[in-house]
Amino acid sequence: MLNVYGLKNCDSCRKALKWLTAEGIEHNFSDLRADGFDAKDLQRWLDVLGWEELINRRGTTWRNLDDAATSGLDNKSAAKLIAENPALIKRPVFDNGGTGSDDVFVGFKTEQQNRLKAL
């Protein structure tokens, strides 16, 4: 089953969940703040996507961090930063449980919708 991670008050997440239901794609939604996420899943997301793609650098959470926290990031330091600030994750995260780029991806635009239809 497809796991979807996001925030329940995120417009993109709500739009994606509504679309998934309309398309008949079975899914399970987890709120990154309320439900949390597994450290192993986070590491897999970082391994597949890299921190540059996984972290939302346009959001207020990122902008409110000090330069010391955001400079010189790598996957290891990004994992620590994300664990402390789950809202840093781009949303929604679609996770099919595998380790390939078709198994974990973020965002909800036409490209992601096409990938979801192909699952």
C-alpha positions in Angstrom: 0.0 0.0 0.0 1.1 3.5 -0.8 2.1 5.5 2.3 1.6 9.3 2.1 3.3 11.6 4.6 2.5 15.2 5.1 0.7 17.7 7.3 -3.1 17.5 7.7 -3.4 21.3 7.2 -1.2 21.4 4.1 -3.1 22.4 1.0 -1.0 20.2 -1.3 -1.5 17.2 1.0 -5.3 17.7 1.1 -5.4 18.0 -2.7 -3.3 14.9 -3.1 -5.4 12.8 -0.7 -8.6 13.9 -2.4 -7.1 13.0 -5.8 -5.8 9.6 -4.6 -9.3 8.7 -3.3 -10.9 9.9 -6.6 -8.4 7.7 -8.6 -9.1 4.7 -6.4 -5.5 4.4 -5.3 -5.3 2.8 -1.9 -3.2 4.8 0.5 -2.4 5.4 4.2 -1.8 9.0 5.4 0.5 9.9 8.2 0.8 13.4 9.6 4.5 14.1 10.0 3.9 16.0 13.3 1.0 14.1 14.9 1.9 10.6 13.8 5.7 11.0 13.3 7.8 8.9 11.0 10.3 6.2 11.4 14.0 7.1 11.5 14.7 4.2 9.0 12.1 5.7 6.6 13.7 9.1 6.9 17.1 7.6 6.1 15.7 5.8 3.1 14.1 9.0 1.9 17.4 10.8 2.2 19.3 8.0 0.5 16.8 8.0 -2.5 16.2 11.7 -2.8 19.0 13.5 -1.0 18.5 16.3 1.4 18.3 18.9 -1.3 15.1 17.4 -2.7 13.6 16.3 0.6 13.9 19.6 2.5 11.5 22.5 1.7 13.9 25.5 1.6 11.0 27.9 0.6 8.9 27.4 3.8 8.8 29.4 7.0 10.4 26.6 9.0 13.5 26.8 6.9 13.6 30.6 6.9 13.3 30.6 10.7 16.4 28.5 11.2 19.7 30.1 11.9 22.6 30.0 9.4 24.6 27.6 11.7 21.8 25.0 11.4 21.5 25.3 7.6 25.0 25.7 6.4 27.1 22.7 5.4 24.3 20.2 5.4 24.7 16.6 4.3 22.3 13.7 4.6 23.4 13.0 8.2 23.1 16.5 9.5 19.8 16.9 7.5 18.4 13.8 9.2 19.0 15.4 12.6 17.5 18.7 11.5 14.4 17.1 10.0 13.9 15.0 13.2 13.9 18.2 15.2 11.7 20.0 12.6 9.4 17.6 10.7 7.8 20.5 8.8 11.0 20.9 6.9 10.0 17.9 4.7 8.6 18.8 1.3 5.1 17.6 1.1 3.5 15.3 0.3 6.0 12.4 0.5 4.8 9.3 -1.4 6.5 6.1 -0.2 5.8 2.8 -1.9 8.3 1.0 0.5 11.2 0.4 -2.0 14.5 2.0 -2.5 14.3 3.4 -6.0 13.3 6.8 -7.3 10.0 5.4 -8.4 9.3 4.2 -4.8 9.9 7.5 -3.0 9.1 11.0 -4.4 7.8 14.3 -3.2 5.4 17.0 -4.4 2.0 16.8 -6.2 2.3 18.2 -9.7 1.5 16.5 -13.0 4.8 14.5 -12.9 3.9 13.0 -9.5 0.3 12.3 -10.5 1.6 10.4 -13.6 4.0 8.4 -11.4 1.1 7.6 -9.0 -1.1 6.3 -11.8 1.7 4.0 -12.9 2.0 2.3 -9.5 
